[in-house]
Amino acid sequence: MSDDLSRVLREAQEAASGPADTVLEALASRVGARAGAHAAFGDPVDRDGVTVIPVAKVRFGFGGGSGRGVEEKGGKGEVGEGSGGGGGASTSPLGFIEIKDGSAEFKRTHDPVSAVPVILAAGFTAWLVLRGVKRIVRG
């Protein structure tokens, strides 16, 4: 039983330091390099004594996995491996900072994408109400 336990521990260590680990480290490094203030704040624009700095909400996410399998067939060991990773980013405008006459003010903008769920919900509700009214009228 001790041999089984040491084999399982060795395989777990190998899996943890395998190709997926390398993929995740590379992915985290690339995503992390882009996750800074420069991702949320755009380049300042200066016009007629007014400076405007765009502000956005930035979300990053990444994940990965690995696989390893050993199957015994007719005395031959077939080894399978796998790894994978992926990541993405999403940016939504929040507003801008306006610097004018020695003072700064944050001005919020409305994200048109955030209105989509509200519009869909309102449309679905209207459809349900109209369908109910139609059934009542038809009796």
N, C-alpha and C positions, 0 to 999 in steps of 0.2 A: 504494500500500500504506500509505503514511503517513496518507492520509485515512481509510482503513478503521480503522487503529489508533486514531486520534483519535476517530472516531465510536464505536468500541467503548468506549473509556475514558470518553467523555462519557455514554454510555448506562449504563455501570456506576455512574458517580457519581450520575446521576439516580435509578437504582434503589436505591442505597444510602441516598439521602436522601429517598426517596419515602414513600408512606403507611405502609408496613410499619415504617419507622424510627419514625414518630410513634406508631404503635400499640404497638410494643415499649417505647418510652420511657414511655408512659402506663401500660402494664401493669407495668413494672418499678417505677414510682413507687408504684402502688397496692399491689403485693405487698410492696415494701420498707417501706412505711409500717406494715405489720402484722407485720413480721419483727423483733421485738424481744424483750427479756426478758419483757415482759408477755404475749407469746404462749405462752411456755413455763412461766411461773410464774403461777398463779391468784391471786386475791385472798386474802390471809391471813384465816383464821377464828380468832377468839379466844374460847375457852370455858374457864371455871374455871381461869384462869392458864396454860392451854396454848394456844400459837399453832400452827396448822397451815397450811403453805403448799403447795398442790398443785403438782406438777412434771410436765411433759409433754415429750415429744419432738415437735418441730414441723418439718415439712418443707414447703418451698415449691418450686414449679417453674413455669416459664413458657416459652413459645416463640411463635414467630410466623413468618410468611413473606410473601412478596410474589411477584407475577408480573407480567410485562409482555411483551407480544408484539406484533409488527408483521407483518402479512401483506399482501403485495401481491396484489390481485385486479383484473385488468382495468384497471390503471393507478390504482386507488383504494387508498389505504392504510387498512386497518382496524386500529385500535389497541385492544388488549385490556389490561386492568389487573386487578389483584387484590391483596388483602392480607388478612391474618388474624392472629389471635392468640388465645391462651388461657392459662389458668393455673389453678393449684389448690393446695390446701394439705391436709396430712394431719397429724392430731394423735393421738398415742398416749400414754396415761398411763404415767408411769414410777414415780411414788411421791409422797412428800410429805416435807417438812421439818417436824419437830416441835421446837418451841422450848419448853422446860420447865425451870424452876429454873435459869435462866441458861446452859443448854447447848442446843446444837442437834444433832439427829440426823436423818440421811436414812433413810427407811424405804421400801424398794422394794415396789411393788404388782405383781401379775401382770396383764399385759394379756391378756384373754380372746381377743382377735383373733389374737395370736401363737400360740396353741395350736391354731388351726384347721388349719394345714398338718400339724402333728404328728398330730392326730386323723385327718385324711384319709389320711396315709401309713400309719398303724397299721391303719386299716380296710381299705385296699387290700392291705396285706401279709397281713392275716388272711384276706381273700378268696382271695388267691393260694394260701396254705397250705391252706386248706380245699378249694379246687378240686383241688390236687395230691393231698391225702389221698383225696378222693372218687374220683379216677382210679385210685389205687393199690388202693383197696378193690374197685372194680368190675373191676379187672384188665384 
